[in-house]
C-alpha cells in the first residue's frame, strides 16, 4: 500500500515546491511593480492548484476513464 501512494505524495510535494518558488518569485516581482507578471504568476499558481489539488481535469474524462 505504501508503494501505491508514493507517486501521489511525490507529486503533491513537487507541486508544493513549485508553488513555494512561484510565491517567492511573486514577492520579488511585486517589488518591481509589474502587474502583468503578477497576473501571469497568479494564473499559473491557480492552474496548478486546480489541476493537481482540485482534480479539475476529471471533468473532461469519459465514464470509462474514471475507473
C-alpha positions as CSV (number, residue, x, y, z in Angstrom):
1,X,0.0,0.0,0.0
2,X,2.9,2.4,0.7
3,X,4.1,1.9,-2.8
4,X,0.7,2.8,-4.3
5,X,0.7,6.2,-2.6
6,X,4.3,7.1,-3.3
7,X,3.6,8.7,-6.7
8,X,0.7,11.0,-5.5
9,X,2.7,12.0,-2.4
10,X,5.7,12.8,-4.5
11,X,3.6,14.7,-7.0
12,X,2.0,16.7,-4.1
13,X,5.4,17.7,-2.7
14,X,6.7,18.7,-6.1
15,X,3.7,20.9,-6.7
16,X,4.0,22.3,-3.2
17,X,7.7,23.2,-4.0
18,X,6.7,24.8,-7.3
19,X,4.1,26.9,-5.6
20,X,6.6,28.0,-3.0
21,X,9.1,29.0,-5.7
22,X,6.3,30.9,-7.5
23,X,5.3,32.7,-4.3
24,X,8.9,33.8,-3.7
25,X,9.2,35.0,-7.4
26,X,5.8,36.7,-6.9
27,X,7.2,38.7,-3.9
28,X,10.2,40.0,-5.9
29,X,8.0,40.8,-9.0
30,X,5.6,42.7,-6.7
31,X,8.6,44.9,-5.6
32,X,9.4,45.6,-9.2
33,X,5.8,46.7,-9.8
34,X,4.9,44.6,-12.8
35,X,1.2,43.9,-12.7
36,X,1.3,41.8,-15.9
37,X,3.8,39.4,-14.5
38,X,1.9,39.2,-11.2
39,X,-1.2,38.2,-13.2
40,X,0.7,35.6,-15.1
41,X,2.1,34.1,-12.0
42,X,-1.3,34.1,-10.3
43,X,-2.8,32.3,-13.3
44,X,0.0,29.7,-13.2
45,X,-0.5,29.1,-9.5
46,X,-4.3,28.8,-9.9
47,X,-3.8,26.3,-12.7
48,X,-1.5,24.1,-10.7
49,X,-3.9,24.1,-7.7
50,X,-7.0,23.4,-9.9
51,X,-5.3,20.6,-11.8
52,X,-3.4,18.8,-9.0
53,X,-5.3,19.5,-5.8
54,X,-8.8,20.0,-7.0
55,X,-8.5,17.4,-9.8
56,X,-10.4,19.6,-12.3
57,X,-9.1,17.6,-15.2
58,X,-11.6,14.8,-14.2
59,X,-14.4,16.9,-15.5
60,X,-13.4,16.2,-19.1
61,X,-13.0,12.4,-18.7
62,X,-15.4,10.0,-20.1
63,X,-17.1,7.4,-17.9
64,X,-14.8,4.7,-19.0
65,X,-11.7,6.7,-17.9
66,X,-13.0,7.2,-14.3
67,X,-12.0,3.7,-13.2
